[in-house]
Amino acid sequence: MATYDETLKITTEILQKHVDGDRTIRPNDHIQNDLGLDSLGVMELVADVEDRFSVTVPNEVLSSISTVEDIVRAVVKLQEANTPA
């Protein structure tokens, strides 16, 4: 299971493939407003994140994601929930 910082780094690397140019991506960037992803782009991003971290982002979680940090927190929480006690 990846830590918050590791998850942020990997998520940022994944996002770099979805945004134009060599834009710096910050945790508080809004995925659509700041990074310019449309709804299809967001779905592709989520699919890439799910594949990379072996998690499934439920629709109710997906609807609450708007920033890079929201994605990272969701992934960390989903990984914790999937870790056997």
Residue frames as qw, qx, qy, qz and C-alpha x, y, z in Angstrom:
[[0.000, 0.889, 0.458, 0.000, 0.00, 0.00, 0.00],
 [0.424, 0.436, -0.002, 0.794, 1.38, 3.39, -1.02],
 [0.241, -0.476, -0.423, 0.733, 1.69, 6.28, 1.43],
 [0.223, 0.878, 0.311, -0.287, -0.02, 9.62, 0.80],
 [0.055, -0.773, 0.380, 0.506, 3.19, 11.12, -0.60],
 [0.305, -0.129, 0.851, 0.408, 3.85, 8.14, -2.87],
 [0.338, 0.593, 0.731, 0.003, 0.26, 8.18, -4.05],
 [0.136, 0.898, 0.079, -0.410, 0.48, 11.92, -4.77],
 [0.159, -0.568, 0.612, 0.527, 3.69, 11.45, -6.77],
 [0.300, 0.118, 0.894, 0.310, 2.27, 8.59, -8.84],
 [0.274, 0.744, 0.586, -0.165, -1.07, 10.35, -9.37],
 [0.052, 0.841, -0.152, -0.517, 0.77, 13.47, -10.55],
 [0.206, -0.325, 0.777, 0.499, 2.78, 11.34, -12.99],
 [0.306, 0.428, 0.841, 0.127, -0.44, 9.81, -14.33],
 [0.177, 0.857, 0.334, -0.350, -2.03, 13.27, -14.63],
 [0.141, -0.617, 0.428, 0.646, 0.97, 14.55, -16.60],
 [0.250, 0.071, 0.853, 0.452, -0.09, 12.17, -19.40],
 [0.131, 0.667, 0.733, 0.041, -3.57, 13.74, -19.48],
 [0.016, -0.905, -0.160, 0.395, -2.70, 17.46, -19.44],
 [0.611, 0.743, 0.025, 0.271, -1.12, 19.63, -22.10],
 [0.259, 0.801, -0.351, 0.410, 2.53, 20.54, -21.91],
 [0.577, 0.058, -0.634, 0.512, 4.84, 20.40, -18.95],
 [0.373, -0.682, -0.048, -0.627, 2.44, 22.10, -16.58],
 [0.096, 0.206, -0.790, 0.569, 3.25, 21.85, -12.88],
 [0.595, -0.440, -0.558, -0.376, 0.53, 19.91, -11.10],
 [0.068, -0.321, 0.590, -0.738, -0.27, 20.86, -7.52],
 [0.057, -0.242, -0.938, 0.242, -2.46, 19.00, -5.01],
 [0.202, 0.531, 0.486, -0.664, -5.03, 21.80, -4.89],
 [0.155, 0.195, -0.537, -0.806, -5.42, 22.00, -8.69],
 [0.691, 0.305, 0.393, -0.525, -9.01, 21.48, -9.84],
 [0.560, 0.008, 0.761, 0.328, -8.97, 18.65, -12.35],
 [0.417, 0.664, 0.566, 0.256, -11.35, 20.31, -14.80],
 [0.036, 0.989, 0.129, -0.059, -10.97, 24.04, -14.13],
 [0.272, -0.824, 0.419, 0.266, -7.18, 24.20, -13.60],
 [0.447, -0.296, 0.773, 0.339, -5.94, 21.18, -15.55],
 [0.406, 0.398, -0.352, -0.743, -8.49, 21.35, -18.35],
 [0.053, 0.036, 0.989, 0.132, -9.75, 17.76, -18.33],
 [0.569, -0.109, -0.241, -0.778, -13.24, 17.28, -19.69],
 [0.802, -0.229, 0.325, -0.445, -15.60, 14.58, -18.37],
 [0.946, 0.271, -0.179, 0.010, -14.10, 11.95, -20.67],
 [0.397, 0.600, -0.529, 0.451, -10.61, 12.96, -19.58],
 [0.446, -0.480, 0.513, -0.554, -11.61, 12.60, -15.94],
 [0.952, -0.026, 0.141, -0.270, -12.98, 9.10, -16.61],
 [0.799, 0.447, -0.337, 0.219, -9.76, 8.11, -18.40],
 [0.049, 0.619, -0.563, 0.546, -7.73, 9.50, -15.51],
 [0.696, -0.340, 0.409, -0.482, -9.79, 7.56, -12.97],
 [0.978, 0.179, -0.067, -0.087, -9.40, 4.37, -15.04],
 [0.568, 0.552, -0.474, 0.384, -5.61, 4.85, -15.10],
 [0.239, -0.541, 0.550, -0.590, -5.53, 5.49, -11.34],
 [0.883, -0.162, 0.220, -0.381, -7.70, 2.43, -10.67],
 [0.908, 0.327, -0.243, 0.099, -5.38, 0.27, -12.80],
 [0.358, 0.603, -0.517, 0.491, -2.21, 1.61, -11.20],
 [0.235, -0.406, 0.610, -0.638, -3.38, 1.28, -7.60],
 [0.320, -0.132, -0.934, -0.090, -5.61, -1.80, -8.03],
 [0.151, 0.321, 0.614, -0.706, -8.66, -0.07, -6.57],
 [0.041, 0.547, 0.692, 0.469, -12.18, 0.61, -7.78],
 [0.032, 0.062, 0.232, -0.970, -13.47, 4.14, -7.27],
 [0.129, 0.550, 0.818, -0.106, -17.21, 3.91, -6.50],
 [0.130, 0.648, 0.431, 0.615, -19.54, 6.41, -8.18],
 [0.376, -0.887, -0.268, -0.029, -20.33, 8.16, -4.89],
 [0.595, -0.528, 0.142, 0.589, -16.61, 8.75, -4.34],
 [0.457, 0.254, 0.455, 0.721, -16.09, 9.77, -7.96],
 [0.003, -0.821, -0.424, -0.381, -18.78, 12.43, -7.68],
 [0.441, -0.880, -0.074, 0.160, -16.93, 14.04, -4.75],
 [0.683, -0.195, 0.249, 0.658, -13.58, 14.26, -6.55],
 [0.325, 0.932, 0.158, 0.013, -12.67, 17.67, -7.91],
 [0.003, 0.897, -0.441, -0.016, -8.98, 18.25, -7.08],
 [0.582, 0.422, -0.683, 0.129, -5.78, 16.26, -7.39],
 [0.103, -0.310, 0.751, -0.574, -5.71, 15.91, -3.62],
 [0.764, 0.001, 0.225, -0.605, -9.26, 14.49, -3.67],
 [0.846, 0.305, -0.413, -0.145, -8.03, 11.68, -5.92],
 [0.349, 0.411, -0.740, 0.401, -5.05, 10.97, -3.69],
 [0.381, -0.226, 0.592, -0.673, -7.14, 10.89, -0.52],
 [0.861, 0.111, 0.012, -0.496, -9.71, 8.61, -2.17],
 [0.747, 0.357, -0.560, 0.029, -7.03, 6.17, -3.34],
 [0.109, 0.362, -0.755, 0.536, -5.35, 6.06, 0.07],
 [0.583, -0.103, 0.435, -0.678, -8.73, 5.48, 1.76],
 [0.889, 0.220, -0.173, -0.363, -9.69, 2.77, -0.74],
 [0.570, 0.396, -0.691, 0.203, -6.34, 1.03, -0.29],
 [0.157, -0.294, 0.704, -0.628, -6.75, 1.10, 3.49],
 [0.751, 0.018, 0.238, -0.616, -10.23, -0.37, 3.17],
 [0.879, 0.312, -0.308, -0.188, -8.90, -3.19, 0.97],
 [0.258, 0.498, -0.762, 0.325, -6.00, -4.07, 3.28],
 [0.748, -0.329, -0.572, -0.073, -6.70, -7.18, 5.37],
 [0.429, -0.796, 0.216, -0.368, -6.66, -6.55, 9.11]]
